[in-house]
Amino acid sequence: MADHPPAPRHVVLNREAADRFVQTARVAVPNEACGLVVGWWDGDVLTVERFVATRNRAAGPDEDGGSGQFEIDPQMHLQLQRMLRGSGRSIVGCAHSHLSGPAEPSAVDRANAGEPRFLWLIVSLGDKDLKAWWHESEGRFSPLAVRWMHASDKADALSDGVPASADAAGSDETGGAA
């Protein structure tokens, strides 16, 4: 893993990618949705360009018909890493949904958190909220401020070598509103 600060100053999130993630989460009910987050670092700012849905290996029935957990398919993780080689992009985090709990790491998330120094995006379908978290280590998470990439940012982003697929619209600097 590249040498990055303990936590980014903030996350710049592509609104279109966030909307795709929320839609994926809605379709996955009664299971949690999950996926990988692709982006890049610019100093102490982490930019999220897209969300790549993955199979939830923990999906399956519990008393409510869903698992209430997520496990990203490691084969899909490796395939995406290979695809990104040489692109200037990398897997910078993961994303998953909570069916009714808040958009924050649950006790199960904290116990099962793997790779430290990794972005976590969590959407709460119950609260209709999306938040970004930085996995420090051993189940410790810190909240991150989110800045939404605006449609007007597209021209600037493209001049910096960002592919056209990174266009997005949005507003505010909070972590919320799915």
PyRosetta script that sets phi, psi and omega in degrees:
from pyrosetta import init, pose_from_sequence

init()
pose = pose_from_sequence("MADHPPAPRHVVLNREAADRFVQTARVAVPNEACGLVVGWWDGDVLTVERFVATRNRAAGPDEDGGSGQFEIDPQMHLQLQRMLRGSGRSIVGCAHSHLSGPAEPSAVDRANAGEPRFLWLIVSLGDKDLKAWWHESEGRFSPLAVRWMHASDKADALSDGVPASADAAGSDETGGAA")
pose.set_psi(1, 141.4)
pose.set_omega(1, -180.0)
pose.set_phi(2, -65.7)
pose.set_psi(2, 157.5)
pose.set_omega(2, -179.7)
pose.set_phi(3, -80.2)
pose.set_psi(3, 110.2)
pose.set_omega(3, -179.7)
pose.set_phi(4, -122.4)
pose.set_psi(4, 159.4)
pose.set_omega(4, 176.0)
pose.set_phi(5, -60.9)
pose.set_psi(5, 163.3)
pose.set_omega(5, -179.3)
pose.set_phi(6, -53.6)
pose.set_psi(6, -35.8)
pose.set_omega(6, 175.7)
pose.set_phi(7, -151.6)
pose.set_psi(7, 146.0)
pose.set_omega(7, 176.5)
pose.set_phi(8, -66.2)
pose.set_psi(8, 154.7)
pose.set_omega(8, 175.6)
pose.set_phi(9, -62.3)
pose.set_psi(9, -42.0)
pose.set_omega(9, 173.7)
pose.set_phi(10, -162.7)
pose.set_psi(10, 172.6)
pose.set_omega(10, 179.0)
pose.set_phi(11, -114.5)
pose.set_psi(11, 131.8)
pose.set_omega(11, 172.0)
pose.set_phi(12, -97.4)
pose.set_psi(12, 119.1)
pose.set_omega(12, -172.5)
pose.set_phi(13, -115.0)
pose.set_psi(13, 127.0)
pose.set_omega(13, 176.0)
pose.set_phi(14, -68.9)
pose.set_psi(14, 118.4)
pose.set_omega(14, -177.2)
pose.set_phi(15, -59.4)
pose.set_psi(15, -40.7)
pose.set_omega(15, -179.8)
pose.set_phi(16, -62.2)
pose.set_psi(16, -42.4)
pose.set_omega(16, 178.1)
pose.set_phi(17, -64.3)
pose.set_psi(17, -41.8)
pose.set_omega(17, 178.6)
pose.set_phi(18, -62.9)
pose.set_psi(18, -42.7)
pose.set_omega(18, 179.0)
pose.set_phi(19, -62.5)
pose.set_psi(19, -39.8)
pose.set_omega(19, 178.5)
pose.set_phi(20, -63.4)
pose.set_psi(20, -41.4)
pose.set_omega(20, 178.4)
pose.set_phi(21, -62.4)
pose.set_psi(21, -45.8)
pose.set_omega(21, 179.6)
pose.set_phi(22, -62.3)
pose.set_psi(22, -42.7)
pose.set_omega(22, 178.9)
pose.set_phi(23, -63.3)
pose.set_psi(23, -41.4)
pose.set_omega(23, 177.0)
pose.set_phi(24, -60.2)
pose.set_psi(24, -41.2)
pose.set_omega(24, 179.6)
pose.set_phi(25, -63.6)
pose.set_psi(25, -40.6)
pose.set_omega(25, 179.7)
pose.set_phi(26, -64.6)
pose.set_psi(26, -39.8)
pose.set_omega(26, -179.0)
pose.set_phi(27, -69.6)
pose.set_psi(27, -30.3)
pose.set_omega(27, -175.3)
pose.set_phi(28, -75.4)
pose.set_psi(28, -16.6)
pose.set_omega(28, -178.1)
pose.set_phi(29, -53.8)
pose.set_psi(29, 131.8)
pose.set_omega(29, 20.3)
pose.set_phi(30, -93.4)
pose.set_psi(30, 10.2)
pose.set_omega(30, 177.3)
pose.set_phi(31, -99.3)
pose.set_psi(31, 162.4)
pose.set_omega(31, 171.9)
pose.set_phi(32, -76.4)
pose.set_psi(32, 143.9)
pose.set_omega(32, 173.4)
pose.set_phi(33, -90.9)
pose.set_psi(33, 155.8)
pose.set_omega(33, 175.7)
pose.set_phi(34, -150.9)
pose.set_psi(34, 164.6)
pose.set_omega(34, 178.8)
pose.set_phi(35, -177.6)
pose.set_psi(35, -175.1)
pose.set_omega(35, -178.6)
pose.set_phi(36, -112.6)
pose.set_psi(36, 151.7)
pose.set_omega(36, -176.6)
pose.set_phi(37, -112.8)
pose.set_psi(37, 127.0)
pose.set_omega(37, -177.4)
pose.set_phi(38, -109.8)
pose.set_psi(38, 136.1)
pose.set_omega(38, 179.1)
pose.set_phi(39, -172.7)
pose.set_psi(39, -154.9)
pose.set_omega(39, -179.0)
pose.set_phi(40, -154.6)
pose.set_psi(40, 161.1)
pose.set_omega(40, 176.5)
pose.set_phi(41, -99.2)
pose.set_psi(41, 141.8)
pose.set_omega(41, 169.5)
pose.set_phi(42, -134.4)
pose.set_psi(42, 94.3)
pose.set_omega(42, -173.0)
pose.set_phi(43, 65.6)
pose.set_psi(43, -120.9)
pose.set_omega(43, -179.9)
pose.set_phi(44, -104.1)
pose.set_psi(44, 21.3)
pose.set_omega(44, 176.6)
pose.set_phi(45, -112.8)
pose.set_psi(45, 131.3)
pose.set_omega(45, 178.8)
pose.set_phi(46, -106.2)
pose.set_psi(46, 122.4)
pose.set_omega(46, 178.7)
pose.set_phi(47, -106.1)
pose.set_psi(47, 128.3)
pose.set_omega(47, 178.0)
pose.set_phi(48, -100.9)
pose.set_psi(48, 119.6)
pose.set_omega(48, -177.6)
pose.set_phi(49, -94.4)
pose.set_psi(49, -40.0)
pose.set_omega(49, -177.7)
pose.set_phi(50, -156.7)
pose.set_psi(50, 163.0)
pose.set_omega(50, 177.7)
pose.set_phi(51, -114.1)
pose.set_psi(51, 131.0)
pose.set_omega(51, 178.6)
pose.set_phi(52, -116.0)
pose.set_psi(52, 110.1)
pose.set_omega(52, -179.9)
pose.set_phi(53, -64.4)
pose.set_psi(53, 141.3)
pose.set_omega(53, 175.5)
pose.set_phi(54, -128.0)
pose.set_psi(54, 163.3)
pose.set_omega(54, 175.6)
pose.set_phi(55, -67.7)
pose.set_psi(55, 137.1)
pose.set_omega(55, 175.3)
pose.set_phi(56, -89.9)
pose.set_psi(56, 104.8)
pose.set_omega(56, -178.5)
pose.set_phi(57, -69.8)
pose.set_psi(57, -14.7)
pose.set_omega(57, 178.4)
pose.set_phi(58, -93.1)
pose.set_psi(58, -1.7)
pose.set_omega(58, -178.6)
pose.set_phi(59, -62.8)
pose.set_psi(59, 138.5)
pose.set_omega(59, 178.4)
pose.set_phi(60, 162.2)
pose.set_psi(60, 170.1)
pose.set_omega(60, -172.1)
pose.set_phi(61, -72.7)
pose.set_psi(61, 140.0)
pose.set_omega(61, 164.1)
pose.set_phi(62, -127.7)
pose.set_psi(62, -162.7)
pose.set_omega(62, -176.8)
pose.set_phi(63, -64.1)
pose.set_psi(63, -22.1)
pose.set_omega(63, 178.4)
pose.set_phi(64, -98.4)
pose.set_psi(64, 1.6)
pose.set_omega(64, 179.9)
pose.set_phi(65, 92.9)
pose.set_psi(65, -7.6)
pose.set_omega(65, 178.5)
pose.set_phi(66, -126.7)
pose.set_psi(66, 173.7)
pose.set_omega(66, -174.8)
pose.set_phi(67, -89.3)
pose.set_psi(67, -30.4)
pose.set_omega(67, -174.9)
pose.set_phi(68, 68.9)
pose.set_psi(68, 15.2)
pose.set_omega(68, 179.8)
pose.set_phi(69, -141.5)
pose.set_psi(69, 168.7)
pose.set_omega(69, 173.1)
pose.set_phi(70, -141.7)
pose.set_psi(70, 149.7)
pose.set_omega(70, 173.3)
pose.set_phi(71, -146.0)
pose.set_psi(71, 116.8)
pose.set_omega(71, -179.3)
pose.set_phi(72, -72.5)
pose.set_psi(72, 135.7)
pose.set_omega(72, 179.2)
pose.set_phi(73, -64.4)
pose.set_psi(73, 116.4)
pose.set_omega(73, -177.2)
pose.set_phi(74, -63.1)
pose.set_psi(74, -30.5)
pose.set_omega(74, 177.9)
pose.set_phi(75, -64.8)
pose.set_psi(75, -41.1)
pose.set_omega(75, 178.5)
pose.set_phi(76, -66.7)
pose.set_psi(76, -35.7)
pose.set_omega(76, 177.2)
pose.set_phi(77, -61.0)
pose.set_psi(77, -48.6)
pose.set_omega(77, 179.2)
pose.set_phi(78, -63.6)
pose.set_psi(78, -40.8)
pose.set_omega(78, 179.0)
pose.set_phi(79, -61.2)
pose.set_psi(79, -43.7)
pose.set_omega(79, -179.6)
pose.set_phi(80, -66.5)
pose.set_psi(80, -40.4)
pose.set_omega(80, 176.5)
pose.set_phi(81, -56.9)
pose.set_psi(81, -44.8)
pose.set_omega(81, 179.8)
pose.set_phi(82, -63.1)
pose.set_psi(82, -43.2)
pose.set_omega(82, -179.0)
pose.set_phi(83, -62.7)
pose.set_psi(83, -32.1)
pose.set_omega(83, -175.5)
pose.set_phi(84, -84.5)
pose.set_psi(84, -11.8)
pose.set_omega(84, -178.8)
pose.set_phi(85, -52.6)
pose.set_psi(85, 130.0)
pose.set_omega(85, 176.9)
pose.set_phi(86, 77.1)
pose.set_psi(86, 3.5)
pose.set_omega(86, -176.0)
pose.set_phi(87, -91.8)
pose.set_psi(87, -11.6)
pose.set_omega(87, -173.7)
pose.set_phi(88, 82.6)
pose.set_psi(88, 0.9)
pose.set_omega(88, 178.7)
pose.set_phi(89, -115.8)
pose.set_psi(89, 158.5)
pose.set_omega(89, 176.3)
pose.set_phi(90, -151.3)
pose.set_psi(90, 168.9)
pose.set_omega(90, 173.6)
pose.set_phi(91, -76.4)
pose.set_psi(91, 116.2)
pose.set_omega(91, -175.9)
pose.set_phi(92, -108.7)
pose.set_psi(92, -4.6)
pose.set_omega(92, -179.3)
pose.set_phi(93, 178.8)
pose.set_psi(93, -171.8)
pose.set_omega(93, 177.9)
pose.set_phi(94, -130.1)
pose.set_psi(94, 166.9)
pose.set_omega(94, 178.5)
pose.set_phi(95, -140.3)
pose.set_psi(95, 145.5)
pose.set_omega(95, 173.1)
pose.set_phi(96, -156.8)
pose.set_psi(96, 168.8)
pose.set_omega(96, -176.5)
pose.set_phi(97, -111.5)
pose.set_psi(97, 153.5)
pose.set_omega(97, 167.6)
pose.set_phi(98, -115.3)
pose.set_psi(98, 130.4)
pose.set_omega(98, -175.7)
pose.set_phi(99, -68.4)
pose.set_psi(99, -41.7)
pose.set_omega(99, -178.4)
pose.set_phi(100, -136.8)
pose.set_psi(100, -21.6)
pose.set_omega(100, -179.0)
pose.set_phi(101, -73.3)
pose.set_psi(101, 173.1)
pose.set_omega(101, -179.9)
pose.set_phi(102, -68.6)
pose.set_psi(102, 163.1)
pose.set_omega(102, 179.9)
pose.set_phi(103, -81.7)
pose.set_psi(103, 59.5)
pose.set_omega(103, 177.8)
pose.set_phi(104, -144.2)
pose.set_psi(104, 157.2)
pose.set_omega(104, -178.0)
pose.set_phi(105, -59.1)
pose.set_psi(105, 126.2)
pose.set_omega(105, 178.4)
pose.set_phi(106, -80.8)
pose.set_psi(106, 173.7)
pose.set_omega(106, 176.4)
pose.set_phi(107, -60.1)
pose.set_psi(107, -39.1)
pose.set_omega(107, 178.3)
pose.set_phi(108, -66.1)
pose.set_psi(108, -43.1)
pose.set_omega(108, 177.6)
pose.set_phi(109, -58.5)
pose.set_psi(109, -46.3)
pose.set_omega(109, -178.2)
pose.set_phi(110, -63.3)
pose.set_psi(110, -40.7)
pose.set_omega(110, -179.4)
pose.set_phi(111, -68.8)
pose.set_psi(111, -32.4)
pose.set_omega(111, -175.2)
pose.set_phi(112, -101.4)
pose.set_psi(112, 0.0)
pose.set_omega(112, -177.4)
pose.set_phi(113, -60.3)
pose.set_psi(113, 129.7)
pose.set_omega(113, -178.3)
pose.set_phi(114, -97.5)
pose.set_psi(114, -97.1)
pose.set_omega(114, -171.3)
pose.set_phi(115, -61.9)
pose.set_psi(115, 119.2)
pose.set_omega(115, 175.9)
pose.set_phi(116, -76.5)
pose.set_psi(116, 167.1)
pose.set_omega(116, -178.6)
pose.set_phi(117, 56.4)
pose.set_psi(117, 53.7)
pose.set_omega(117, -173.0)
pose.set_phi(118, -140.1)
pose.set_psi(118, 137.5)
pose.set_omega(118, 177.9)
pose.set_phi(119, -74.4)
pose.set_psi(119, 138.3)
pose.set_omega(119, 171.8)
pose.set_phi(120, -122.7)
pose.set_psi(120, 123.9)
pose.set_omega(120, 170.7)
pose.set_phi(121, -104.1)
pose.set_psi(121, 129.3)
pose.set_omega(121, -179.9)
pose.set_phi(122, -127.9)
pose.set_psi(122, 129.0)
pose.set_omega(122, 174.4)
pose.set_phi(123, -110.2)
pose.set_psi(123, 134.7)
pose.set_omega(123, 173.5)
pose.set_phi(124, -102.0)
pose.set_psi(124, 115.8)
pose.set_omega(124, 178.1)
pose.set_phi(125, -72.0)
pose.set_psi(125, -30.3)
pose.set_omega(125, 178.5)
pose.set_phi(126, -70.0)
pose.set_psi(126, -45.9)
pose.set_omega(126, -178.6)
pose.set_phi(127, -87.6)
pose.set_psi(127, -9.6)
pose.set_omega(127, -175.3)
pose.set_phi(128, 52.8)
pose.set_psi(128, 54.8)
pose.set_omega(128, -175.6)
pose.set_phi(129, -135.8)
pose.set_psi(129, 144.8)
pose.set_omega(129, 176.7)
pose.set_phi(130, -127.7)
pose.set_psi(130, 126.4)
pose.set_omega(130, -179.9)
pose.set_phi(131, -133.4)
pose.set_psi(131, 155.1)
pose.set_omega(131, 178.5)
pose.set_phi(132, -109.1)
pose.set_psi(132, 140.2)
pose.set_omega(132, -179.0)
pose.set_phi(133, -134.8)
pose.set_psi(133, 147.3)
pose.set_omega(133, 176.2)
pose.set_phi(134, -107.7)
pose.set_psi(134, 120.5)
pose.set_omega(134, 178.1)
pose.set_phi(135, -81.5)
pose.set_psi(135, 105.2)
pose.set_omega(135, -179.0)
pose.set_phi(136, -70.1)
pose.set_psi(136, -62.3)
pose.set_omega(136, -179.9)
pose.set_phi(137, -178.2)
pose.set_psi(137, 155.4)
pose.set_omega(137, 173.3)
pose.set_phi(138, 40.0)
pose.set_psi(138, 49.7)
pose.set_omega(138, 176.9)
pose.set_phi(139, 77.8)
pose.set_psi(139, 7.9)
pose.set_omega(139, 177.3)
pose.set_phi(140, -93.2)
pose.set_psi(140, 128.7)
pose.set_omega(140, -178.2)
pose.set_phi(141, -125.0)
pose.set_psi(141, 147.8)
pose.set_omega(141, 174.2)
pose.set_phi(142, -122.9)
pose.set_psi(142, 138.4)
pose.set_omega(142, 176.9)
pose.set_phi(143, -70.4)
pose.set_psi(143, 148.6)
pose.set_omega(143, 178.3)
pose.set_phi(144, -122.3)
pose.set_psi(144, 141.9)
pose.set_omega(144, 172.9)
pose.set_phi(145, -72.5)
pose.set_psi(145, 141.8)
pose.set_omega(145, 178.6)
pose.set_phi(146, -111.8)
pose.set_psi(146, 132.5)
pose.set_omega(146, 170.0)
pose.set_phi(147, -112.8)
pose.set_psi(147, 128.5)
pose.set_omega(147, -178.0)
pose.set_phi(148, -85.2)
pose.set_psi(148, 135.4)
pose.set_omega(148, 175.3)
pose.set_phi(149, -73.0)
pose.set_psi(149, 127.4)
pose.set_omega(149, -178.9)
pose.set_phi(150, -92.2)
pose.set_psi(150, 155.4)
pose.set_omega(150, 177.2)
pose.set_phi(151, -57.8)
pose.set_psi(151, -35.9)
pose.set_omega(151, -179.9)
pose.set_phi(152, -68.2)
pose.set_psi(152, -18.5)
pose.set_omega(152, 178.1)
pose.set_phi(153, -74.9)
pose.set_psi(153, -14.4)
pose.set_omega(153, -175.2)
pose.set_phi(154, -58.0)
pose.set_psi(154, -46.2)
pose.set_omega(154, -178.0)
pose.set_phi(155, -62.1)
pose.set_psi(155, -43.3)
pose.set_omega(155, 178.3)
pose.set_phi(156, -64.7)
pose.set_psi(156, -42.3)
pose.set_omega(156, -178.9)
pose.set_phi(157, -64.1)
pose.set_psi(157, -41.7)
pose.set_omega(157, -179.1)
pose.set_phi(158, -64.7)
pose.set_psi(158, -35.1)
pose.set_omega(158, 179.1)
pose.set_phi(159, -69.7)
pose.set_psi(159, -18.2)
pose.set_omega(159, 176.9)
pose.set_phi(160, -93.3)
pose.set_psi(160, 10.5)
pose.set_omega(160, 176.4)
pose.set_phi(161, 90.2)
pose.set_psi(161, 12.8)
pose.set_omega(161, 178.2)
pose.set_phi(162, -81.6)
pose.set_psi(162, 130.7)
pose.set_omega(162, -179.5)
pose.set_phi(163, -60.0)
pose.set_psi(163, 155.1)
pose.set_omega(163, -178.9)
pose.set_phi(164, -58.6)
pose.set_psi(164, -23.2)
pose.set_omega(164, 179.8)
pose.set_phi(165, -67.5)
pose.set_psi(165, -5.7)
pose.set_omega(165, -178.1)
pose.set_phi(166, -91.3)
pose.set_psi(166, 15.5)
pose.set_omega(166, 178.4)
pose.set_phi(167, -72.4)
pose.set_psi(167, 146.8)
pose.set_omega(167, -177.8)
pose.set_phi(168, -159.2)
pose.set_psi(168, 161.3)
pose.set_omega(168, 173.7)
pose.set_phi(169, -128.2)
pose.set_psi(169, 154.5)
pose.set_omega(169, 178.3)
pose.set_phi(170, 168.0)
pose.set_psi(170, -172.6)
pose.set_omega(170, 179.9)
pose.set_phi(171, -155.6)
pose.set_psi(171, -172.6)
pose.set_omega(171, 175.9)
pose.set_phi(172, 54.2)
pose.set_psi(172, 166.5)
pose.set_omega(172, -177.5)
pose.set_phi(173, -119.4)
pose.set_psi(173, 14.3)
pose.set_omega(173, 179.7)
pose.set_phi(174, -84.7)
pose.set_psi(174, 177.6)
pose.set_omega(174, 177.9)
pose.set_phi(175, -93.1)
pose.set_psi(175, 5.4)
pose.set_omega(175, -162.1)
pose.set_phi(176, -112.8)
pose.set_psi(176, -169.9)
pose.set_omega(176, 174.8)
pose.set_phi(177, 65.0)
pose.set_psi(177, 97.7)
pose.set_omega(177, 176.9)
pose.set_phi(178, -84.0)
pose.dump_pdb("model.pdb")
